[in-house]
Amino acid sequence: MKSIALFITACALSISALAKLPAPSDDAKAKAAEAAAKTAHAGKVDGYLLCKSQDRVAAHYRKSGKVGKDAKPVTTAPCTNPGPFVYTAASPAPAAAPAAAAPAGDKKKAKKS
């Protein structure tokens, strides 16, 4: 009996979870865009820190004298610091102006040419 009641309760909750959510507001969209920009910048900073760490490890390894005599130095791209996070909100796109209709006389001239 308890399992049937539990099953019915689970079905009722799953049906309510399928309800369509309202569209996010402009403010929520702006916050989501800013959060995405922060996450992307954090990824760039992490990549920069990893690059610097790898350079330190490689320099220490070369300095320790464990490098083989046949080893050739590898040139890599320098580490680029992404700088501090600066977010500039994208301006909303202006409303598209309706295209102006050409006068009827222009259409006839265009067909003759």
C-alpha positions as CSV (number, residue, x, y, z in Angstrom):
1,M,0.0,0.0,0.0
2,K,2.8,2.4,0.9
3,S,4.6,1.6,-2.4
4,I,1.4,2.5,-4.4
5,A,1.1,5.8,-2.6
6,L,4.7,6.5,-3.1
7,F,4.4,5.7,-6.8
8,I,1.4,8.0,-7.2
9,T,3.2,10.8,-5.4
10,A,6.3,10.4,-7.6
11,C,4.1,10.5,-10.7
12,A,2.3,13.7,-9.5
13,L,5.6,15.4,-8.8
14,S,7.1,14.4,-12.2
15,I,4.1,15.8,-14.0
16,S,4.4,19.1,-12.2
17,A,8.1,19.2,-13.2
18,L,7.2,19.0,-16.9
19,A,5.3,22.3,-16.7
20,K,6.7,24.9,-19.1
21,L,8.7,27.6,-17.4
22,P,8.2,31.3,-18.3
23,A,10.7,33.0,-20.5
24,P,13.5,34.7,-18.6
25,S,13.2,38.5,-18.2
26,D,15.7,40.9,-19.8
27,D,17.4,41.3,-16.4
28,A,17.8,37.6,-16.0
29,K,19.2,37.3,-19.5
30,A,21.7,40.1,-18.7
31,K,22.8,38.4,-15.5
32,A,23.3,35.1,-17.3
33,A,25.4,36.8,-20.0
34,E,27.5,38.4,-17.4
35,A,28.0,35.1,-15.6
36,A,29.0,33.5,-18.8
37,A,31.5,36.2,-19.5
38,K,32.9,35.8,-16.0
39,T,33.3,32.1,-16.5
40,A,35.0,32.6,-19.8
41,H,37.4,35.0,-18.2
42,A,38.1,32.7,-15.4
43,G,39.0,30.0,-17.9
44,K,41.5,32.4,-19.6
45,V,43.0,33.2,-16.2
46,D,43.4,29.5,-15.3
47,G,45.0,28.9,-18.7
48,Y,47.5,31.8,-18.0
49,L,48.3,30.4,-14.6
50,L,48.8,26.9,-16.0
51,C,51.1,28.3,-18.7
52,K,53.2,30.2,-16.1
53,S,53.5,27.1,-13.9
54,Q,54.5,24.9,-16.9
55,D,57.2,27.5,-17.7
56,R,58.6,27.4,-14.2
57,V,58.7,23.6,-14.2
58,A,60.4,23.5,-17.6
59,A,63.0,26.1,-16.4
60,H,63.7,24.1,-13.2
61,Y,64.0,20.9,-15.3
62,R,66.5,22.5,-17.7
63,K,68.4,24.0,-14.7
64,S,68.7,20.6,-13.0
65,G,70.8,19.2,-15.8
66,K,68.6,16.2,-16.4
67,V,68.0,17.2,-20.0
68,G,69.5,14.8,-22.5
69,K,72.3,16.0,-24.8
70,D,70.2,15.3,-27.9
71,A,67.2,17.3,-26.6
72,K,66.3,20.3,-28.7
73,P,64.6,23.3,-27.1
74,V,61.0,23.7,-28.0
75,T,59.6,27.1,-28.7
76,T,56.1,27.8,-27.5
77,A,53.8,30.8,-27.6
78,P,54.4,33.2,-24.7
79,C,51.9,33.2,-21.9
80,T,49.5,36.1,-22.3
81,N,47.9,37.7,-19.2
82,P,44.1,38.2,-19.9
83,G,44.1,41.1,-17.4
84,P,41.3,42.0,-15.0
85,F,37.7,41.1,-15.7
86,V,35.9,43.9,-17.4
87,Y,32.3,43.3,-18.5
88,T,30.6,45.6,-21.0
89,A,26.9,44.8,-21.5
90,A,26.0,44.4,-25.1
91,S,23.6,47.1,-26.2
92,P,20.3,45.8,-27.4
93,A,19.9,45.7,-31.1
94,P,17.9,48.6,-32.5
95,A,14.5,47.8,-33.9
96,A,14.7,47.1,-37.6
97,A,13.1,49.9,-39.6
98,P,10.7,48.7,-42.3
99,A,12.1,48.8,-45.8
100,A,10.8,51.8,-47.7
101,A,8.8,50.8,-50.7
102,A,10.1,51.9,-54.1
103,P,7.8,54.0,-56.2
104,A,6.0,52.2,-58.9
105,G,7.7,54.2,-61.7
106,D,11.1,52.9,-60.5
107,K,10.1,49.3,-60.9
108,K,9.0,49.8,-64.5
109,K,12.4,51.5,-65.4
110,A,14.3,48.7,-63.7
111,K,12.4,46.1,-65.9
112,K,13.3,47.9,-69.1
113,S,17.0,48.1,-68.4
